[in-house]
Amino acid sequence: MSDYSWSPAEDYIIYTEYKTAEKPGDLKRIYGNDDRLPYFRNRSFLHKIDLSTGEIIQLTAGNLSSSLQDIKPDGSTILFSTTRMDYSEVPFHKQNLYELDLNINNLTTVWEDKLYSGYCQYSPDGNKLLVQGGPECFGETGVNVSEGRIPNSYDSQLYIYDLATKVVEPITKSFDPAIGDAYWSKNNEIYISVTEKDYENLYKYNLQSKKINKINLLVEVLGKIDFAHNKPFAVYTGTSISTPNKLYSIDLKKGNSKMISFPEKDRFTNIQFGKTEPWNFVNKNGTTIYGRVYYPPNYDAIQKYPVIVNFYGGTSPIERSCGGRYPINTWAAEGYIVYVLQPSGSTGFGQDFSALHVNGWGFDAIDDIIDGTKKFLDSHPTADSEKVGCIGASYGGYTTMLLQTRTDIFKTAISHAGISSISSYWGEGYWGYSYNTGAAKFSYPWNRKDIFVENSALYNADKFQNSILLLHGTADTNVPVGESLQYYAALKILGKDVEMVLVDDQNHWILDYKKRIEWHYTIMSWFNMKLKNQPQQWNDMFPEKNL
């Protein structure tokens, strides 16, 4: 069993059985791009447990996995979907959505061969669906971009779908924040968790007025939220730019929040955070690029400080949370000014802005980072322009690799799980080609060499300047470790200042606690060596060897 859901009356449970496919043996024929993935042939099927009798009935079977979407509020019907691959048109998969009446075992097709899939939940009366999907989930109905731009499929939207008439209403088309999650309450109100610039906020959609209003929380970055079924209450977790994770309850009618728990209160009692502030600039296109600055504790306005510049990986902004995999407050505490910016293409700023991510490899975001860093240094006299480093991961690692071939303003750089050749990532990464159905829509190595070749760091390695540290998990299935290996090989042959540290048996994210701490120390020791002339920790961790 891999997942389960209770019926509204708690008289039955729908659960998912995960079946592992037989191993193919020594030779495996690949039946399509996704069959490269070792788990693609595994299947998931839905079962029902009757809690009064203990009887278990298998509800779905066949060649395609079944995914439970929702259970109708009266408990009579389940909503589930299947997805099949179709390489004839982008995004290379099609979704079927079904209603199964559990009382008479009757199957109804809601939609078939839907090109852009959606995640659905029932309205309280069971007559409509709240659908979450990309701007093109229902064709052009939810698209709101300038002429000539392609909407970013990762900029999630909400729609109301009438099951009887099949009429679709886009309810967030003109709403700039990107949808993270939604809940249609029993009292017929829709609560929406969103990414809004670098915040994670909560909103409520009024079905009568069709207005979306913000609900004020006691956090800047909403984490998880769970709504009571029968009363207007919820509990949520969240953090802020210099505040660790806390648990709260909220009266949704009055809008009042109350802290329930602060698990790390004692640990943070004597920890001092530095000052933070927003810092934005207007780019070459006249667009405001948002950002923020972290200063060291006990910041002295007459001293010079080394600078770390950080930017998004993928298409999501770097949220203003405390801690996490890239603990910006900790970097600042090490004596750095940290500048975080959200360059063109990020979600949470409206569809037109996020659309710049599509076919944007190596274009607007790179220009924003270079331009923004120069303007930041000019406007901050305590930022040492001779000691500036940058760091990014995944797509941000790609950006970092390419930046060092485009500018000399970064004395050093750190790329974690970066992409050095878009074409090899496209073909070898588990999700490379499918990610690029959004990030490089309709573009391929054979028809857009200006992207896949000219904007890949590997093919510009001879233009590399200054230094870089390449970090990569050896078990990375998203961005294969070869992306760093081939860039390292190129830079070594060219006699460039490059180091590479591989993290054994870790995937795209470094999750093992011990390895994650060592990985963090590797990052800090590299910056300290290159930007502070303090090589001691780096040399202790990685002493020179004559191999």
C-alpha positions in Angstrom: 0.0 0.0 0.0 1.4 3.4 -1.0 -1.4 5.8 -0.2 -4.9 5.9 1.2 -7.9 8.2 1.7 -10.9 8.0 4.0 -14.4 8.3 2.7 -16.4 11.4 4.0 -18.5 9.2 6.3 -15.4 7.1 7.3 -17.2 3.9 6.3 -14.6 2.9 3.7 -11.0 3.5 2.7 -9.6 3.9 -0.9 -6.0 2.8 -1.0 -3.4 2.4 -3.7 -1.6 -0.9 -4.2 1.9 -0.4 -5.8 2.9 -3.4 -7.9 6.6 -3.8 -8.9 7.2 -5.0 -12.5 9.2 -8.2 -13.2 12.8 -7.5 -13.9 13.5 -7.7 -17.6 16.7 -9.8 -17.3 20.1 -9.1 -18.8 18.7 -7.3 -21.9 16.0 -4.7 -21.8 14.2 -3.3 -24.8 13.2 0.3 -24.2 9.6 1.0 -25.2 9.6 4.8 -25.2 11.5 7.6 -23.5 9.9 7.1 -20.0 10.7 3.4 -20.1 14.3 4.5 -19.5 13.2 5.1 -15.9 13.7 1.9 -13.8 10.3 2.3 -12.1 8.3 3.2 -15.2 6.9 -0.4 -15.6 5.6 -0.5 -12.1 1.8 0.0 -11.7 -0.6 1.4 -9.1 -4.2 0.3 -8.7 -7.0 1.4 -6.5 -8.8 -0.8 -3.9 -11.7 -0.2 -1.5 -11.9 -1.5 2.1 -15.4 -1.8 3.5 -14.9 -1.0 7.2 -18.1 -2.7 8.3 -17.3 -6.0 6.7 -13.6 -5.9 6.1 -14.2 -6.8 2.4 -11.5 -5.6 0.0 -12.5 -4.9 -3.7 -10.0 -4.0 -6.4 -11.5 -1.1 -8.3 -9.0 -0.6 -11.2 -6.7 -2.7 -13.3 -5.1 -2.8 -16.7 -2.0 -1.5 -18.4 -2.1 2.0 -17.0 -1.7 3.1 -13.4 -4.7 4.7 -11.6 -4.4 7.8 -9.4 -7.1 8.8 -7.0 -8.0 12.4 -7.4 -10.9 12.8 -4.9 -13.9 11.1 -3.3 -17.3 12.8 -3.8 -18.7 14.5 -0.7 -21.6 12.1 -0.5 -19.2 9.1 -0.7 -21.0 7.6 -3.7 -18.3 8.2 -6.3 -14.5 8.3 -6.7 -12.6 10.5 -9.2 -9.5 9.0 -10.6 -7.1 9.5 -13.6 -4.8 7.6 -15.9 -2.0 8.9 -18.0 -0.4 7.5 -21.1 2.6 8.6 -23.0 2.1 10.1 -26.5 5.3 11.3 -28.2 3.5 12.8 -31.1 2.8 16.2 -29.4 4.0 18.2 -26.5 4.0 17.6 -23.5 4.2 13.9 -24.6 1.5 12.6 -22.3 -2.3 12.5 -22.2 -4.7 12.2 -19.3 -8.0 10.5 -18.9 -10.3 11.4 -16.0 -13.1 9.1 -14.7 -15.9 9.0 -12.2 -16.6 5.5 -10.7 -20.0 5.2 -9.0 -19.2 2.7 -6.2 -22.9 1.8 -5.6 -23.7 0.6 -9.1 -20.1 0.1 -10.4 -20.7 2.5 -13.2 -17.8 4.2 -15.0 -18.2 7.7 -16.6 -15.5 9.5 -18.6 -15.1 13.1 -17.6 -12.4 13.8 -20.2 -10.2 11.7 -22.5 -6.8 12.3 -24.0 -6.4 15.6 -22.3 -3.1 17.2 -23.4 -2.3 19.2 -20.3 -3.3 17.3 -17.2 -5.0 18.7 -14.1 -5.3 17.7 -10.5 -9.0 17.8 -9.4 -11.2 17.9 -6.3 -15.0 18.0 -6.0 -17.1 21.0 -5.0 -19.1 20.6 -1.8 -22.2 19.7 -3.8 -20.3 17.3 -6.1 -21.4 19.0 -9.3 -18.2 20.8 -10.1 -14.4 20.3 -10.0 -11.7 22.5 -8.8 -8.9 21.8 -11.2 -5.2 22.8 -10.7 -3.0 22.9 -13.7 -0.8 25.0 -15.9 -2.0 28.0 -18.0 -2.7 25.7 -20.9 -4.6 23.1 -18.9 -7.8 24.0 -20.9 -6.2 25.4 -24.1 -6.1 29.2 -24.2 -8.8 29.6 -21.5 -6.3 30.3 -18.7 -3.4 31.9 -20.7 -2.5 35.5 -19.9 0.8 36.3 -21.6 2.0 38.9 -24.1 1.9 38.2 -27.8 4.8 36.0 -28.9 5.4 34.5 -25.4 4.7 30.9 -24.5 3.2 30.4 -21.0 5.2 28.6 -18.4 3.6 25.3 -17.7 5.0 25.4 -14.1 3.0 28.5 -13.3 0.1 26.7 -11.8 -3.5 28.0 -12.1 -7.0 27.2 -10.9 -10.1 26.4 -12.8 -13.7 25.5 -12.0 -15.1 22.8 -14.3 -18.8 22.1 -14.5 -19.4 18.3 -14.8 -22.8 18.7 -16.4 -22.1 21.4 -19.0 -18.3 20.9 -19.2 -17.9 24.7 -19.0 -14.5 25.9 -17.7 -14.0 29.0 -15.6 -10.4 30.2 -15.1 -10.4 31.9 -11.6 -6.7 32.8 -11.3 -5.9 34.0 -14.9 -5.3 37.6 -13.8 -3.9 36.6 -10.4 -0.1 37.0 -10.4 0.8 34.5 -7.6 1.4 30.9 -8.6 -0.9 28.3 -7.1 0.7 25.8 -4.7 -2.4 24.1 -3.3 -6.1 24.7 -2.9 -9.0 23.5 -0.7 -12.7 23.8 -1.4 -14.3 24.0 2.0 -17.7 22.6 3.1 -19.0 26.2 3.5 -18.2 26.8 -0.2 -15.1 28.9 0.1 -11.8 28.1 -1.7 -8.6 28.6 0.2 -5.5 28.9 -1.9 -1.8 28.5 -0.9 0.4 30.5 -3.3 3.9 31.6 -4.2 3.8 35.4 -4.3 7.2 36.8 -5.2 9.5 35.3 -2.5 6.6 34.8 0.0 4.2 31.8 0.4 0.8 33.2 1.3 -2.8 32.2 1.9 -5.8 33.6 0.0 -9.5 33.0 -0.1 -11.6 33.0 -3.3 -15.2 34.2 -3.0 -17.4 32.3 -5.5 -20.1 35.1 -5.4 -17.9 38.1 -5.9 -15.2 36.2 -7.8 -12.6 38.1 -5.7 -9.4 36.7 -4.2 -8.5 38.2 -0.8 -5.4 37.6 1.2 -5.6 36.0 4.7 -2.9 37.5 7.0 -0.7 34.9 8.7 2.0 35.2 11.3 4.6 33.8 8.8 6.2 35.0 5.6 6.5 31.5 4.1 3.5 29.2 4.7 4.5 25.6 5.0 1.9 22.9 5.5 -1.8 23.8 6.2 -4.6 21.4 7.2 -8.2 22.6 7.3 -11.0 21.4 9.6 -13.8 19.8 7.7 -16.8 21.1 9.7 -15.5 24.4 11.1 -13.7 27.4 9.8 -10.4 26.5 11.4 -7.0 25.4 10.2 -3.5 24.6 11.6 -0.4 25.6 9.7 3.4 25.7 9.9 5.6 28.3 8.5 8.8 30.4 8.8 10.0 33.9 8.1 13.2 35.4 6.8 14.9 35.2 10.3 12.4 33.1 12.2 12.4 29.3 12.4 9.5 26.9 11.8 6.5 27.3 14.1 3.0 25.7 14.4 -0.1 27.9 14.5 -3.9 27.6 14.5 -6.1 30.1 12.7 -9.7 31.1 13.0 -10.6 31.6 9.3 -13.7 33.6 10.1 -12.0 36.1 12.3 -8.5 35.9 10.7 -6.8 35.4 14.0 -3.7 33.2 14.3 -2.3 31.7 17.5 1.0 30.0 18.0 0.7 26.4 19.2 4.3 25.3 19.2 7.8 26.6 18.7 9.9 23.4 18.8 13.3 25.1 18.5 12.6 28.0 20.9 15.4 27.1 23.3 17.9 26.5 20.5 17.3 29.9 19.0 17.1 31.9 22.2 20.7 33.2 22.0 21.1 33.3 18.3 21.5 36.7 16.7 20.4 37.4 13.2 21.7 40.1 11.0 19.6 42.8 9.3 17.7 42.0 6.2 16.1 44.4 3.7 14.6 44.4 0.2 16.6 45.6 -2.8 15.1 45.7 -6.2 16.3 47.2 -9.5 14.8 47.8 -13.0 16.3 45.7 -15.7 17.1 46.6 -19.3 13.5 45.8 -20.3 12.0 48.2 -17.7 10.9 45.3 -15.5 11.4 45.4 -11.7 13.6 42.5 -10.5 12.9 41.8 -6.9 15.6 40.8 -4.4 16.7 41.0 -0.8 19.9 41.5 1.2 21.2 39.7 4.3 23.8 41.5 6.4 26.2 39.9 8.9 25.3 40.2 12.6 27.1 43.2 14.1 27.3 44.7 10.6 29.7 47.6 10.5 28.9 50.2 7.8 32.5 51.3 7.5 33.9 47.9 6.7 34.1 46.0 3.5 32.4 42.6 3.2 32.7 39.8 0.7 29.5 39.1 -1.2 27.6 35.9 -2.1 24.9 36.2 -4.9 22.2 33.5 -5.0 19.4 32.9 -7.6 16.7 30.4 -8.4 17.1 26.9 -9.6 14.3 25.7 -11.9 11.6 28.3 -12.2 10.6 28.8 -8.6 11.8 31.9 -6.6 14.1 31.5 -3.6 11.6 31.9 -0.8 12.4 34.0 2.3 12.4 31.0 4.7 14.8 30.5 7.5 17.2 27.6 7.3 16.8 24.9 4.6 19.3 23.3 2.3 20.9 26.7 1.4 20.9 28.5 4.8 21.4 32.1 3.8 21.3 33.4 7.3 24.2 31.1 8.1 26.2 32.4 5.1 25.6 35.9 6.4 26.7 34.9 9.9 30.0 33.8 8.4 30.7 37.4 7.5 29.2 37.8 4.1 26.7 40.2 2.6 24.2 37.9 0.7 22.2 39.3 -2.3 19.3 37.1 -3.4 17.5 38.0 -6.6 14.6 36.6 -8.5 15.6 36.9 -12.2 13.3 36.8 -15.2 11.3 33.6 -15.6 10.5 33.0 -12.0 6.9 32.0 -11.0 5.0 34.1 -8.5 5.2 37.3 -10.4 2.5 36.7 -13.0 2.3 34.6 -16.2 4.0 37.2 -18.4 7.1 37.2 -16.2 7.3 33.5 -15.8 6.9 33.0 -19.5 10.5 34.3 -19.9 11.7 31.0 -18.5 10.4 29.2 -21.6 13.2 28.9 -24.2 15.0 31.3 -21.9 18.1 29.1 -21.3 21.0 31.6 -21.1 19.1 34.7 -22.0 17.1 37.1 -19.7 17.9 35.5 -16.4 21.7 35.6 -17.1 21.5 39.3 -18.1 19.4 40.1 -14.9 22.0 38.5 -12.6 24.9 40.3 -14.2 23.1 43.6 -14.4 21.6 43.3 -11.0 24.9 42.3 -9.3 26.7 45.3 -10.9 24.0 47.7 -9.7 24.0 46.1 -6.3 27.7 46.6 -5.9 27.5 50.2 -7.1 24.8 51.0 -4.6 26.3 49.2 -1.6 29.7 50.7 -0.7 30.4 48.1 2.0 30.1 45.2 -0.6 33.6 44.4 -1.8 33.4 44.3 -5.6 36.7 42.4 -5.7 35.4 39.6 -3.6 32.1 38.4 -5.1 30.9 34.8 -5.4 27.8 33.2 -6.7 26.0 30.0 -6.1 23.1 28.1 -7.8 21.8 24.6 -8.0 20.2 22.5 -10.7 18.9 25.1 -13.3 20.7 27.6 -11.0 23.8 25.4 -11.3 23.5 25.7 -15.1 23.2 29.5 -14.7 26.3 29.5 -12.5 28.4 27.5 -15.0 27.4 29.8 -17.8 27.8 33.0 -15.9 31.6 32.3 -15.5 31.8 32.3 -19.3 29.9 35.6 -19.7 31.4 37.9 -17.0 34.4 38.4 -14.8 32.5 40.0 -11.9 32.4 36.8 -9.9 35.8 35.9 -8.4 34.4 32.4 -7.8 31.3 30.4 -8.2 29.7 27.2 -6.8 27.5 25.0 -9.0 25.6 22.2 -7.3 24.1 19.6 -9.8 24.5 22.0 -12.6 23.8 21.4 -16.3 26.8 22.0 -18.5 25.2 20.7 -21.8 21.5 21.2 -22.3 21.4 18.5 -25.0 22.9 15.8 -22.8 20.7 16.7 -19.9 17.7 16.7 -22.2 18.5 13.2 -23.4 19.9 11.6 -20.2 18.3 13.1 -17.2 15.2 11.2 -16.0 13.1 14.3 -16.6 15.3 16.2 -18.9 13.2 16.0 -22.0 9.9 16.3 -20.1 11.1 19.3 -18.1 12.1 20.9 -21.4 8.5 20.5 -22.7 8.0 23.5 -20.5 11.4 25.1 -20.2 12.2 24.8 -23.9 8.9 24.2 -25.5 9.0 23.1 -29.2 12.8 23.4 -29.0 15.3 20.5 -29.5 19.0 20.0 -30.1 18.4 19.9 -33.9 16.2 23.0 -34.3 17.5 25.4 -31.7 21.3 25.2 -31.6 21.4 28.7 -30.3 20.0 27.3 -27.1 21.3 23.8 -26.8 24.8 24.5 -28.0 25.6 28.2 -27.9 24.0 28.7 -24.5 25.6 25.6 -22.9 28.6 26.2 -20.7 30.4 23.2 -22.0 30.6 24.7 -25.5 31.8 28.0 -24.1 34.4 26.5 -21.7 37.2 28.4 -23.5 35.6 31.7 -22.4 35.6 30.6 -18.7 37.0 33.2 -16.2 38.1 33.1 -12.6 37.2 29.9 -10.6 34.4 27.4 -9.9 33.6 24.5 -7.5 31.4 21.8 -9.0 29.3 19.8 -6.5 27.3 16.8 -7.5 25.6 13.7 -6.0 26.9 10.6 -7.6 23.3 9.1 -7.7 21.7 12.1 -9.2 18.9 10.9 -11.5 17.5 14.4 -12.4 20.7 16.0 -13.5 23.2 13.1 -14.1 26.6 13.6 -12.6 28.1 13.5 -16.1 27.0 17.2 -16.4 29.6 18.2 -13.9 32.2 15.6 -15.0 32.3 16.8 -18.5 32.6 20.5 -17.5 35.3 19.6 -15.1 37.2 17.7 -17.8 36.9 20.6 -20.2 38.1 23.2 -17.7 41.0 21.1 -16.5 42.2 20.6 -20.1 41.9 24.4 -20.6 44.0 25.0 -17.4 41.2 26.8 -15.6 40.8 27.1 -11.8 38.2 24.4 -11.1 37.6 21.9 -8.4 35.0 19.1 -8.1 33.6 17.4 -5.1 31.3 14.4 -5.5 28.9 13.4 -2.8 28.7 9.6 -2.6 25.3 7.9 -3.2 23.2 11.1 -3.0 20.6 12.1 -5.5 19.7 15.6 -6.7 19.3 16.8 -3.1 21.8 15.9 -0.4 19.5 14.3 2.2 21.9 12.2 4.3 22.5 14.2 7.5 26.2 13.6 7.8 26.9 14.1 4.1 24.7 17.3 4.1 26.8 18.8 6.9 30.0 18.0 5.1 28.5 19.4 1.9 27.7 22.6 3.7 31.2 22.9 5.1 32.5 22.3 1.6 30.5 25.3 0.3 31.6 27.6 3.2 35.3 26.5 3.0 35.4 27.2 -0.7 34.0 30.7 -0.3 36.2 31.4 2.7 39.3 30.3 0.7 38.4 32.2 -2.4 36.8 35.3 -1.0 38.4 35.7 2.4 41.9 34.2 1.7 41.2 31.6 4.5 42.1 28.2 3.0 42.5 26.3 6.3 39.2 24.4 6.4 39.3 23.6 2.7 42.9 22.2 3.0 41.9 20.2 6.1 38.9 18.7 4.3 40.6 18.2 0.9 44.4 18.1 1.3 46.6 18.0 -1.8 47.5 14.5 -3.0 50.0 13.3 -5.6 48.0 10.6 -7.4 
